[in-house]
Amino acid sequence: MPTVVGNTFGSARVSVVMGMVVTGWAGSYLLGAPIAGFILDAASGENKGITGYRPAIVDAGAMTVASIIGLSIRLKNG
């Protein structure tokens, strides 16, 4: 990951960008599983098979798209 970040943003900004990447990952790791579990329980996914997992999968996809949009705005402005 540091190699990709270095090639993309330059060696002078590696530490700042890696800090942002790791901070984003930490939030996802801390909140992702509990949110997905709550959604799964609310949709009673264990009883519905794979279709019960779709709301949690859609939520994860929506968060990914929101992150990409946020990163695009951040890179465009600064």
N, C-alpha and C positions, 0 to 999 in steps of 0.2 A: 504494500500500500504506500509506504513512503516514496518508493521509486516512481510510482504513477503520479503521486501528488507533486513530487519534485519536477517531473517532466512537464506537468500541466501548468503549475503555478510558478515555477522557478525556485531555485535553491534558497533564495532570500526569504521566501514566504512559507517554506515547508513547515516550520514550527507552528506558525499561526494557523495554517490550514489543517494540520494534523490535530491541533487542539480542538478546532471546530468539529472535525470528523469524529473524534473520540467522544466529545461531549454529546453529539447527536446520537451516537451509538448507545451511550450510557442511558439516556432517556428512553430509548427504544427498548433496551434490555430490561429496565426497571418497570416500565409501564405496559409493554406490549403483551406479555403473557397474562397478567391479571385482567387487562381489558378484554383480550380474546376469550378468557375463561368466563368472564361476566356475560359477554355476548353469547357464548355457547350455552351457558345456563339459561339465559333469557329465551333463547330459541329452542331449548330442550334438544340440543343437537345429538346427544348420545342416543336418543330414541328415534331420531329421524335418519340415521346413517350419515352419508356424506353430505346430503342437502342441508343438514343442520349446521355444518361447518361453513357454509357459504357466506353468511353475514360476517363472520370473523375474517374470512379471506378477503372479502370486499373491503372491510375496514383496513386491513393491512395494505391493500392496494391503494386505497384512498390516501393513507398516510404517506405512502411512497410518492405518489403524485404530488401531494402537498409539499413534501421535502424537495422534490425536483423543482417545483415552481419557486419555492423560497430560495433555493440555491441559485437559480437562474436570475432572480431579481437581485440577489446579493452580488453576484458576479457582474451583472450589467451596471449596477450603481457604483461599484467600487473596486 
